[in-house]
């Protein structure tokens, strides 16, 4: 089975890709390259940061590389936290810190507080130019956290046409509708392989 490097140090994200890509690849992440420091995400868009991470990882890996940059865009906050989603409450913020800051900023704003998760995947095969694929999941921000699954902002996000947060869904349910799944489905169609999750 061909190794595929997911250019992340986030074990939760790695596991989502492993579940969705099934048996097509041997999934590894940046933990197999402990001497390689994380890429400097200096881009101003998800696409720029995804490409930066892909090129950075590919310099240390002989096979295909997949990098994604994703985040939450809240309309009432002008699209924030956006590309700063992972470090919204500061450079060393935890997921809980970021959620706490988000809910505090939205406390006095009326519902529905529309938002979306957005993801851009950069796919880099050796000797070929990088290709990018995007996906989004529309929804709203709830007033208080619910659910223990997922990670990041999942406990405060209601997907459109749902009465549960992403954190209240099973991994399989989330993988069928997430922004990451949509971007990965576009990649899969382009590259001619089919992920396990049913779209």
mmCIF file of the C-alpha atoms, coordinates in Angstrom:
data_MODEL
# 
_entry.id   MODEL 
# 
loop_
_atom_site.group_PDB 
_atom_site.id 
_atom_site.type_symbol 
_atom_site.label_atom_id 
_atom_site.label_alt_id 
_atom_site.label_comp_id 
_atom_site.label_asym_id 
_atom_site.label_entity_id 
_atom_site.label_seq_id 
_atom_site.pdbx_PDB_ins_code 
_atom_site.Cartn_x 
_atom_site.Cartn_y 
_atom_site.Cartn_z 
_atom_site.occupancy 
_atom_site.B_iso_or_equiv 
_atom_site.pdbx_formal_charge 
_atom_site.auth_seq_id 
_atom_site.auth_comp_id 
_atom_site.auth_asym_id 
_atom_site.auth_atom_id 
_atom_site.pdbx_PDB_model_num 
ATOM 1   C CA . UNK A 1 1   ? 0.000   0.000  0.000   1.00 0.00 ? 1   UNK A CA 1 
ATOM 2   C CA . UNK A 1 2   ? 1.386   3.393  -0.976  1.00 0.00 ? 2   UNK A CA 1 
ATOM 3   C CA . UNK A 1 3   ? 2.267   5.714  1.925   1.00 0.00 ? 3   UNK A CA 1 
ATOM 4   C CA . UNK A 1 4   ? 0.502   9.082  1.905   1.00 0.00 ? 4   UNK A CA 1 
ATOM 5   C CA . UNK A 1 5   ? 1.814   11.848 4.146   1.00 0.00 ? 5   UNK A CA 1 
ATOM 6   C CA . UNK A 1 6   ? -0.825  14.053 5.752   1.00 0.00 ? 6   UNK A CA 1 
ATOM 7   C CA . UNK A 1 7   ? 1.019   17.301 6.435   1.00 0.00 ? 7   UNK A CA 1 
ATOM 8   C CA . UNK A 1 8   ? -0.281  17.811 9.968   1.00 0.00 ? 8   UNK A CA 1 
ATOM 9   C CA . UNK A 1 9   ? 0.692   17.290 13.590  1.00 0.00 ? 9   UNK A CA 1 
ATOM 10  C CA . UNK A 1 10  ? -2.996  17.091 14.544  1.00 0.00 ? 10  UNK A CA 1 
ATOM 11  C CA . UNK A 1 11  ? -3.800  13.470 15.382  1.00 0.00 ? 11  UNK A CA 1 
ATOM 12  C CA . UNK A 1 12  ? -7.570  14.131 15.192  1.00 0.00 ? 12  UNK A CA 1 
ATOM 13  C CA . UNK A 1 13  ? -7.240  15.407 11.630  1.00 0.00 ? 13  UNK A CA 1 
ATOM 14  C CA . UNK A 1 14  ? -5.025  12.463 10.663  1.00 0.00 ? 14  UNK A CA 1 
ATOM 15  C CA . UNK A 1 15  ? -7.622  10.029 11.964  1.00 0.00 ? 15  UNK A CA 1 
ATOM 16  C CA . UNK A 1 16  ? -10.397 11.711 9.964   1.00 0.00 ? 16  UNK A CA 1 
ATOM 17  C CA . UNK A 1 17  ? -8.388  11.331 6.771   1.00 0.00 ? 17  UNK A CA 1 
ATOM 18  C CA . UNK A 1 18  ? -7.578  7.721  7.675   1.00 0.00 ? 18  UNK A CA 1 
ATOM 19  C CA . UNK A 1 19  ? -11.276 6.941  8.126   1.00 0.00 ? 19  UNK A CA 1 
ATOM 20  C CA . UNK A 1 20  ? -12.249 8.621  4.853   1.00 0.00 ? 20  UNK A CA 1 
ATOM 21  C CA . UNK A 1 21  ? -9.411  7.279  2.686   1.00 0.00 ? 21  UNK A CA 1 
ATOM 22  C CA . UNK A 1 22  ? -9.837  3.723  3.925   1.00 0.00 ? 22  UNK A CA 1 
ATOM 23  C CA . UNK A 1 23  ? -7.519  1.178  2.379   1.00 0.00 ? 23  UNK A CA 1 
ATOM 24  C CA . UNK A 1 24  ? -6.246  3.226  -0.543  1.00 0.00 ? 24  UNK A CA 1 
ATOM 25  C CA . UNK A 1 25  ? -3.163  4.473  1.265   1.00 0.00 ? 25  UNK A CA 1 
ATOM 26  C CA . UNK A 1 26  ? -0.993  3.851  4.269   1.00 0.00 ? 26  UNK A CA 1 
ATOM 27  C CA . UNK A 1 27  ? -1.720  7.081  6.122   1.00 0.00 ? 27  UNK A CA 1 
ATOM 28  C CA . UNK A 1 28  ? 1.132   8.731  8.023   1.00 0.00 ? 28  UNK A CA 1 
ATOM 29  C CA . UNK A 1 29  ? 1.522   12.264 9.325   1.00 0.00 ? 29  UNK A CA 1 
ATOM 30  C CA . UNK A 1 30  ? 4.284   14.588 10.414  1.00 0.00 ? 30  UNK A CA 1 
ATOM 31  C CA . UNK A 1 31  ? 4.863   12.512 13.552  1.00 0.00 ? 31  UNK A CA 1 
ATOM 32  C CA . UNK A 1 32  ? 7.014   10.234 11.349  1.00 0.00 ? 32  UNK A CA 1 
ATOM 33  C CA . UNK A 1 33  ? 9.279   13.238 10.722  1.00 0.00 ? 33  UNK A CA 1 
ATOM 34  C CA . UNK A 1 34  ? 9.983   14.415 14.282  1.00 0.00 ? 34  UNK A CA 1 
ATOM 35  C CA . UNK A 1 35  ? 12.983  16.523 13.266  1.00 0.00 ? 35  UNK A CA 1 
ATOM 36  C CA . UNK A 1 36  ? 10.896  18.617 10.846  1.00 0.00 ? 36  UNK A CA 1 
ATOM 37  C CA . UNK A 1 37  ? 9.416   21.741 12.420  1.00 0.00 ? 37  UNK A CA 1 
ATOM 38  C CA . UNK A 1 38  ? 5.867   22.800 11.496  1.00 0.00 ? 38  UNK A CA 1 
ATOM 39  C CA . UNK A 1 39  ? 5.547   25.007 8.428   1.00 0.00 ? 39  UNK A CA 1 
ATOM 40  C CA . UNK A 1 40  ? 5.162   28.740 8.951   1.00 0.00 ? 40  UNK A CA 1 
ATOM 41  C CA . UNK A 1 41  ? 1.567   29.409 7.906   1.00 0.00 ? 41  UNK A CA 1 
ATOM 42  C CA . UNK A 1 42  ? 2.126   32.887 6.537   1.00 0.00 ? 42  UNK A CA 1 
ATOM 43  C CA . UNK A 1 43  ? -0.617  32.807 3.898   1.00 0.00 ? 43  UNK A CA 1 
ATOM 44  C CA . UNK A 1 44  ? -3.662  35.038 4.020   1.00 0.00 ? 44  UNK A CA 1 
ATOM 45  C CA . UNK A 1 45  ? -6.002  32.379 2.556   1.00 0.00 ? 45  UNK A CA 1 
ATOM 46  C CA . UNK A 1 46  ? -6.720  28.718 3.210   1.00 0.00 ? 46  UNK A CA 1 
ATOM 47  C CA . UNK A 1 47  ? -5.341  27.835 -0.226  1.00 0.00 ? 47  UNK A CA 1 
ATOM 48  C CA . UNK A 1 48  ? -2.055  29.640 0.373   1.00 0.00 ? 48  UNK A CA 1 
ATOM 49  C CA . UNK A 1 49  ? -1.539  27.943 3.726   1.00 0.00 ? 49  UNK A CA 1 
ATOM 50  C CA . UNK A 1 50  ? -2.458  24.496 2.377   1.00 0.00 ? 50  UNK A CA 1 
ATOM 51  C CA . UNK A 1 51  ? 0.125   24.890 -0.388  1.00 0.00 ? 51  UNK A CA 1 
ATOM 52  C CA . UNK A 1 52  ? 2.777   26.136 2.044   1.00 0.00 ? 52  UNK A CA 1 
ATOM 53  C CA . UNK A 1 53  ? 2.260   23.062 4.221   1.00 0.00 ? 53  UNK A CA 1 
ATOM 54  C CA . UNK A 1 54  ? 2.294   20.692 1.229   1.00 0.00 ? 54  UNK A CA 1 
ATOM 55  C CA . UNK A 1 55  ? 5.538   22.066 -0.201  1.00 0.00 ? 55  UNK A CA 1 
ATOM 56  C CA . UNK A 1 56  ? 7.167   22.088 3.232   1.00 0.00 ? 56  UNK A CA 1 
ATOM 57  C CA . UNK A 1 57  ? 6.274   18.452 3.908   1.00 0.00 ? 57  UNK A CA 1 
ATOM 58  C CA . UNK A 1 58  ? 7.150   17.271 0.384   1.00 0.00 ? 58  UNK A CA 1 
ATOM 59  C CA . UNK A 1 59  ? 10.733  18.473 0.861   1.00 0.00 ? 59  UNK A CA 1 
ATOM 60  C CA . UNK A 1 60  ? 11.130  15.693 3.433   1.00 0.00 ? 60  UNK A CA 1 
ATOM 61  C CA . UNK A 1 61  ? 9.015   12.889 1.936   1.00 0.00 ? 61  UNK A CA 1 
ATOM 62  C CA . UNK A 1 62  ? 9.388   10.834 -1.232  1.00 0.00 ? 62  UNK A CA 1 
ATOM 63  C CA . UNK A 1 63  ? 5.720   10.046 -1.885  1.00 0.00 ? 63  UNK A CA 1 
ATOM 64  C CA . UNK A 1 64  ? 2.458   11.940 -2.316  1.00 0.00 ? 64  UNK A CA 1 
ATOM 65  C CA . UNK A 1 65  ? 1.563   14.598 0.232   1.00 0.00 ? 65  UNK A CA 1 
ATOM 66  C CA . UNK A 1 66  ? -1.832  15.895 1.265   1.00 0.00 ? 66  UNK A CA 1 
ATOM 67  C CA . UNK A 1 67  ? -2.103  19.135 3.215   1.00 0.00 ? 67  UNK A CA 1 
ATOM 68  C CA . UNK A 1 68  ? -5.228  20.936 4.251   1.00 0.00 ? 68  UNK A CA 1 
ATOM 69  C CA . UNK A 1 69  ? -5.974  24.285 5.759   1.00 0.00 ? 69  UNK A CA 1 
ATOM 70  C CA . UNK A 1 70  ? -9.384  24.739 7.218   1.00 0.00 ? 70  UNK A CA 1 
ATOM 71  C CA . UNK A 1 71  ? -11.282 26.891 9.630   1.00 0.00 ? 71  UNK A CA 1 
ATOM 72  C CA . UNK A 1 72  ? -14.472 28.520 10.731  1.00 0.00 ? 72  UNK A CA 1 
ATOM 73  C CA . UNK A 1 73  ? -15.917 31.665 9.139   1.00 0.00 ? 73  UNK A CA 1 
ATOM 74  C CA . UNK A 1 74  ? -18.553 33.488 11.200  1.00 0.00 ? 74  UNK A CA 1 
ATOM 75  C CA . UNK A 1 75  ? -20.549 36.066 9.256   1.00 0.00 ? 75  UNK A CA 1 
ATOM 76  C CA . UNK A 1 76  ? -21.235 38.306 12.266  1.00 0.00 ? 76  UNK A CA 1 
ATOM 77  C CA . UNK A 1 77  ? -17.472 38.538 12.844  1.00 0.00 ? 77  UNK A CA 1 
ATOM 78  C CA . UNK A 1 78  ? -16.672 39.462 9.255   1.00 0.00 ? 78  UNK A CA 1 
ATOM 79  C CA . UNK A 1 79  ? -15.446 35.953 8.437   1.00 0.00 ? 79  UNK A CA 1 
ATOM 80  C CA . UNK A 1 80  ? -13.288 35.545 11.549  1.00 0.00 ? 80  UNK A CA 1 
ATOM 81  C CA . UNK A 1 81  ? -11.627 33.490 12.865  1.00 0.00 ? 81  UNK A CA 1 
ATOM 82  C CA . UNK A 1 82  ? -10.922 32.229 9.317   1.00 0.00 ? 82  UNK A CA 1 
ATOM 83  C CA . UNK A 1 83  ? -7.294  31.262 8.714   1.00 0.00 ? 83  UNK A CA 1 
ATOM 84  C CA . UNK A 1 84  ? -6.586  32.017 12.379  1.00 0.00 ? 84  UNK A CA 1 
ATOM 85  C CA . UNK A 1 85  ? -9.106  29.464 13.653  1.00 0.00 ? 85  UNK A CA 1 
ATOM 86  C CA . UNK A 1 86  ? -6.529  27.218 15.337  1.00 0.00 ? 86  UNK A CA 1 
ATOM 87  C CA . UNK A 1 87  ? -4.896  30.141 17.140  1.00 0.00 ? 87  UNK A CA 1 
ATOM 88  C CA . UNK A 1 88  ? -7.879  32.438 17.606  1.00 0.00 ? 88  UNK A CA 1 
ATOM 89  C CA . UNK A 1 89  ? -7.325  32.853 21.347  1.00 0.00 ? 89  UNK A CA 1 
ATOM 90  C CA . UNK A 1 90  ? -3.532  33.083 20.980  1.00 0.00 ? 90  UNK A CA 1 
ATOM 91  C CA . UNK A 1 91  ? -0.569  31.197 19.519  1.00 0.00 ? 91  UNK A CA 1 
ATOM 92  C CA . UNK A 1 92  ? -0.741  28.419 22.127  1.00 0.00 ? 92  UNK A CA 1 
ATOM 93  C CA . UNK A 1 93  ? -4.523  28.315 22.508  1.00 0.00 ? 93  UNK A CA 1 
ATOM 94  C CA . UNK A 1 94  ? -6.351  25.048 23.075  1.00 0.00 ? 94  UNK A CA 1 
ATOM 95  C CA . UNK A 1 95  ? -9.553  24.126 21.259  1.00 0.00 ? 95  UNK A CA 1 
ATOM 96  C CA . UNK A 1 96  ? -11.456 24.984 24.439  1.00 0.00 ? 96  UNK A CA 1 
ATOM 97  C CA . UNK A 1 97  ? -9.773  28.412 24.619  1.00 0.00 ? 97  UNK A CA 1 
ATOM 98  C CA . UNK A 1 98  ? -10.807 29.169 21.048  1.00 0.00 ? 98  UNK A CA 1 
ATOM 99  C CA . UNK A 1 99  ? -14.416 28.121 21.629  1.00 0.00 ? 99  UNK A CA 1 
ATOM 100 C CA . UNK A 1 100 ? -14.620 30.190 24.801  1.00 0.00 ? 100 UNK A CA 1 
ATOM 101 C CA . UNK A 1 101 ? -13.403 33.297 22.992  1.00 0.00 ? 101 UNK A CA 1 
ATOM 102 C CA . UNK A 1 102 ? -15.783 32.729 20.076  1.00 0.00 ? 102 UNK A CA 1 
ATOM 103 C CA . UNK A 1 103 ? -18.858 32.301 22.274  1.00 0.00 ? 103 UNK A CA 1 
ATOM 104 C CA . UNK A 1 104 ? -17.912 35.355 24.327  1.00 0.00 ? 104 UNK A CA 1 
ATOM 105 C CA . UNK A 1 105 ? -17.662 37.497 21.194  1.00 0.00 ? 105 UNK A CA 1 
ATOM 106 C CA . UNK A 1 106 ? -21.028 36.279 19.945  1.00 0.00 ? 106 UNK A CA 1 
ATOM 107 C CA . UNK A 1 107 ? -22.801 36.451 23.324  1.00 0.00 ? 107 UNK A CA 1 
ATOM 108 C CA . UNK A 1 108 ? -24.901 39.524 22.526  1.00 0.00 ? 108 UNK A CA 1 
ATOM 109 C CA . UNK A 1 109 ? -25.467 38.801 18.854  1.00 0.00 ? 109 UNK A CA 1 
ATOM 110 C CA . UNK A 1 110 ? -28.908 37.491 17.863  1.00 0.00 ? 110 UNK A CA 1 
ATOM 111 C CA . UNK A 1 111 ? -29.524 34.117 16.278  1.00 0.00 ? 111 UNK A CA 1 
ATOM 112 C CA . UNK A 1 112 ? -29.176 32.769 13.709  1.00 0.00 ? 112 UNK A CA 1 
ATOM 113 C CA . UNK A 1 113 ? -25.431 33.306 13.853  1.00 0.00 ? 113 UNK A CA 1 
ATOM 114 C CA . UNK A 1 114 ? -24.577 31.957 10.427  1.00 0.00 ? 114 UNK A CA 1 
ATOM 115 C CA . UNK A 1 115 ? -21.176 30.439 9.779   1.00 0.00 ? 115 UNK A CA 1 
ATOM 116 C CA . UNK A 1 116 ? -19.394 27.853 7.722   1.00 0.00 ? 116 UNK A CA 1 
ATOM 117 C CA . UNK A 1 117 ? -16.486 25.511 7.983   1.00 0.00 ? 117 UNK A CA 1 
ATOM 118 C CA . UNK A 1 118 ? -14.217 25.828 4.966   1.00 0.00 ? 118 UNK A CA 1 
ATOM 119 C CA . UNK A 1 119 ? -11.430 23.506 3.850   1.00 0.00 ? 119 UNK A CA 1 
ATOM 120 C CA . UNK A 1 120 ? -8.853  23.611 1.072   1.00 0.00 ? 120 UNK A CA 1 
ATOM 121 C CA . UNK A 1 121 ? -6.819  20.486 0.358   1.00 0.00 ? 121 UNK A CA 1 
ATOM 122 C CA . UNK A 1 122 ? -3.497  20.709 -1.466  1.00 0.00 ? 122 UNK A CA 1 
ATOM 123 C CA . UNK A 1 123 ? -2.432  17.479 -3.218  1.00 0.00 ? 123 UNK A CA 1 
ATOM 124 C CA . UNK A 1 124 ? 1.193   17.137 -4.260  1.00 0.00 ? 124 UNK A CA 1 
ATOM 125 C CA . UNK A 1 125 ? 2.552   14.194 -6.222  1.00 0.00 ? 125 UNK A CA 1 
ATOM 126 C CA . UNK A 1 126 ? 6.326   14.025 -6.765  1.00 0.00 ? 126 UNK A CA 1 
ATOM 127 C CA . UNK A 1 127 ? 7.250   15.757 -10.009 1.00 0.00 ? 127 UNK A CA 1 
ATOM 128 C CA . UNK A 1 128 ? 3.804   17.281 -10.518 1.00 0.00 ? 128 UNK A CA 1 
ATOM 129 C CA . UNK A 1 129 ? 2.380   20.720 -9.694  1.00 0.00 ? 129 UNK A CA 1 
ATOM 130 C CA . UNK A 1 130 ? 0.262   21.111 -6.578  1.00 0.00 ? 130 UNK A CA 1 
ATOM 131 C CA . UNK A 1 131 ? -3.505  20.819 -7.085  1.00 0.00 ? 131 UNK A CA 1 
ATOM 132 C CA . UNK A 1 132 ? -6.079  22.351 -4.737  1.00 0.00 ? 132 UNK A CA 1 
ATOM 133 C CA . UNK A 1 133 ? -9.636  21.282 -3.914  1.00 0.00 ? 133 UNK A CA 1 
ATOM 134 C CA . UNK A 1 134 ? -12.126 23.030 -1.657  1.00 0.00 ? 134 UNK A CA 1 
ATOM 135 C CA . UNK A 1 135 ? -15.219 22.212 0.367   1.00 0.00 ? 135 UNK A CA 1 
ATOM 136 C CA . UNK A 1 136 ? -17.553 24.008 2.764   1.00 0.00 ? 136 UNK A CA 1 
ATOM 137 C CA . UNK A 1 137 ? -20.211 23.160 5.340   1.00 0.00 ? 137 UNK A CA 1 
ATOM 138 C CA . UNK A 1 138 ? -22.835 25.808 6.109   1.00 0.00 ? 138 UNK A CA 1 
ATOM 139 C CA . UNK A 1 139 ? -24.445 26.131 9.522   1.00 0.00 ? 139 UNK A CA 1 
ATOM 140 C CA . UNK A 1 140 ? -24.869 28.248 12.631  1.00 0.00 ? 140 UNK A CA 1 
ATOM 141 C CA . UNK A 1 141 ? -23.074 28.834 15.924  1.00 0.00 ? 141 UNK A CA 1 
ATOM 142 C CA . UNK A 1 142 ? -25.002 27.689 19.005  1.00 0.00 ? 142 UNK A CA 1 
ATOM 143 C CA . UNK A 1 143 ? -25.113 29.528 22.333  1.00 0.00 ? 143 UNK A CA 1 
ATOM 144 C CA . UNK A 1 144 ? -23.450 26.763 24.354  1.00 0.00 ? 144 UNK A CA 1 
ATOM 145 C CA . UNK A 1 145 ? -21.313 23.726 23.690  1.00 0.00 ? 145 UNK A CA 1 
ATOM 146 C CA . UNK A 1 146 ? -22.916 20.327 23.125  1.00 0.00 ? 146 UNK A CA 1 
ATOM 147 C CA . UNK A 1 147 ? -21.373 16.923 22.472  1.00 0.00 ? 147 UNK A CA 1 
ATOM 148 C CA . UNK A 1 148 ? -18.053 15.278 23.198  1.00 0.00 ? 148 UNK A CA 1 
ATOM 149 C CA . UNK A 1 149 ? -17.004 14.044 19.763  1.00 0.00 ? 149 UNK A CA 1 
ATOM 150 C CA . UNK A 1 150 ? -14.938 15.710 17.072  1.00 0.00 ? 150 UNK A CA 1 
ATOM 151 C CA . UNK A 1 151 ? -12.514 18.492 17.844  1.00 0.00 ? 151 UNK A CA 1 
ATOM 152 C CA . UNK A 1 152 ? -11.968 22.215 17.335  1.00 0.00 ? 152 UNK A CA 1 
ATOM 153 C CA . UNK A 1 153 ? -15.227 24.134 16.985  1.00 0.00 ? 153 UNK A CA 1 
ATOM 154 C CA . UNK A 1 154 ? -17.395 21.024 16.474  1.00 0.00 ? 154 UNK A CA 1 
ATOM 155 C CA . UNK A 1 155 ? -19.245 21.387 19.832  1.00 0.00 ? 155 UNK A CA 1 
ATOM 156 C CA . UNK A 1 156 ? -20.586 24.860 18.905  1.00 0.00 ? 156 UNK A CA 1 
ATOM 157 C CA . UNK A 1 157 ? -21.530 24.271 15.253  1.00 0.00 ? 157 UNK A CA 1 
ATOM 158 C CA . UNK A 1 158 ? -24.947 23.149 14.000  1.00 0.00 ? 158 UNK A CA 1 
ATOM 159 C CA . UNK A 1 159 ? -24.741 22.008 10.365  1.00 0.00 ? 159 UNK A CA 1 
ATOM 160 C CA . UNK A 1 160 ? -27.524 23.269 8.130   1.00 0.00 ? 160 UNK A CA 1 
ATOM 161 C CA . UNK A 1 161 ? -30.738 21.223 8.485   1.00 0.00 ? 161 UNK A CA 1 
ATOM 162 C CA . UNK A 1 162 ? -29.507 19.554 11.661  1.00 0.00 ? 162 UNK A CA 1 
ATOM 163 C CA . UNK A 1 163 ? -30.546 19.802 15.315  1.00 0.00 ? 163 UNK A CA 1 
ATOM 164 C CA . UNK A 1 164 ? -27.228 18.423 16.591  1.00 0.00 ? 164 UNK A CA 1 
ATOM 165 C CA . UNK A 1 165 ? -23.727 19.838 16.713  1.00 0.00 ? 165 UNK A CA 1 
ATOM 166 C CA . UNK A 1 166 ? -20.934 18.097 14.850  1.00 0.00 ? 166 UNK A CA 1 
ATOM 167 C CA . UNK A 1 167 ? -19.637 16.955 18.252  1.00 0.00 ? 167 UNK A CA 1 
ATOM 168 C CA . UNK A 1 168 ? -22.932 15.115 18.859  1.00 0.00 ? 168 UNK A CA 1 
ATOM 169 C CA . UNK A 1 169 ? -22.586 13.109 15.634  1.00 0.00 ? 169 UNK A CA 1 
ATOM 170 C CA . UNK A 1 170 ? -20.733 9.872  15.053  1.00 0.00 ? 170 UNK A CA 1 
ATOM 171 C CA . UNK A 1 171 ? -17.488 9.976  13.118  1.00 0.00 ? 171 UNK A CA 1 
ATOM 172 C CA . UNK A 1 172 ? -19.243 8.374  10.160  1.00 0.00 ? 172 UNK A CA 1 
ATOM 173 C CA . UNK A 1 173 ? -22.021 10.980 10.125  1.00 0.00 ? 173 UNK A CA 1 
ATOM 174 C CA . UNK A 1 174 ? -19.553 13.835 10.301  1.00 0.00 ? 174 UNK A CA 1 
ATOM 175 C CA . UNK A 1 175 ? -17.340 12.334 7.596   1.00 0.00 ? 175 UNK A CA 1 
ATOM 176 C CA . UNK A 1 176 ? -20.273 12.211 5.180   1.00 0.00 ? 176 UNK A CA 1 
ATOM 177 C CA . UNK A 1 177 ? -21.093 15.909 5.424   1.00 0.00 ? 177 UNK A CA 1 
ATOM 178 C CA . UNK A 1 178 ? -18.005 17.781 6.624   1.00 0.00 ? 178 UNK A CA 1 
ATOM 179 C CA . UNK A 1 179 ? -16.123 20.479 4.753   1.00 0.00 ? 179 UNK A CA 1 
ATOM 180 C CA . UNK A 1 180 ? -13.089 18.191 4.759   1.00 0.00 ? 180 UNK A CA 1 
ATOM 181 C CA . UNK A 1 181 ? -15.126 15.366 3.250   1.00 0.00 ? 181 UNK A CA 1 
ATOM 182 C CA . UNK A 1 182 ? -16.386 17.657 0.469   1.00 0.00 ? 182 UNK A CA 1 
ATOM 183 C CA . UNK A 1 183 ? -12.859 18.780 -0.418  1.00 0.00 ? 183 UNK A CA 1 
ATOM 184 C CA . UNK A 1 184 ? -11.606 15.202 -0.278  1.00 0.00 ? 184 UNK A CA 1 
ATOM 185 C CA . UNK A 1 185 ? -14.434 14.017 -2.531  1.00 0.00 ? 185 UNK A CA 1 
ATOM 186 C CA . UNK A 1 186 ? -13.383 16.596 -5.133  1.00 0.00 ? 186 UNK A CA 1 
ATOM 187 C CA . UNK A 1 187 ? -9.793  15.349 -4.883  1.00 0.00 ? 187 UNK A CA 1 
ATOM 188 C CA . UNK A 1 188 ? -10.913 11.733 -5.159  1.00 0.00 ? 188 UNK A CA 1 
ATOM 189 C CA . UNK A 1 189 ? -12.899 12.431 -8.330  1.00 0.00 ? 189 UNK A CA 1 
ATOM 190 C CA . UNK A 1 190 ? -9.919  14.217 -9.850  1.00 0.00 ? 190 UNK A CA 1 
ATOM 191 C CA . UNK A 1 191 ? -7.420  11.496 -8.951  1.00 0.00 ? 191 UNK A CA 1 
ATOM 192 C CA . UNK A 1 192 ? -9.654  8.517  -9.680  1.00 0.00 ? 192 UNK A CA 1 
ATOM 193 C CA . UNK A 1 193 ? -9.892  6.874  -6.277  1.00 0.00 ? 193 UNK A CA 1 
ATOM 194 C CA . UNK A 1 194 ? -12.925 6.521  -4.054  1.00 0.00 ? 194 UNK A CA 1 
ATOM 195 C CA . UNK A 1 195 ? -12.782 7.201  -0.319  1.00 0.00 ? 195 UNK A CA 1 
ATOM 196 C CA . UNK A 1 196 ? -14.566 4.890  2.064   1.00 0.00 ? 196 UNK A CA 1 
ATOM 197 C CA . UNK A 1 197 ? -17.101 7.446  3.309   1.00 0.00 ? 197 UNK A CA 1 
ATOM 198 C CA . UNK A 1 198 ? -20.214 7.458  1.128   1.00 0.00 ? 198 UNK A CA 1 
ATOM 199 C CA . UNK A 1 199 ? -20.885 10.851 -0.389  1.00 0.00 ? 199 UNK A CA 1 
# 
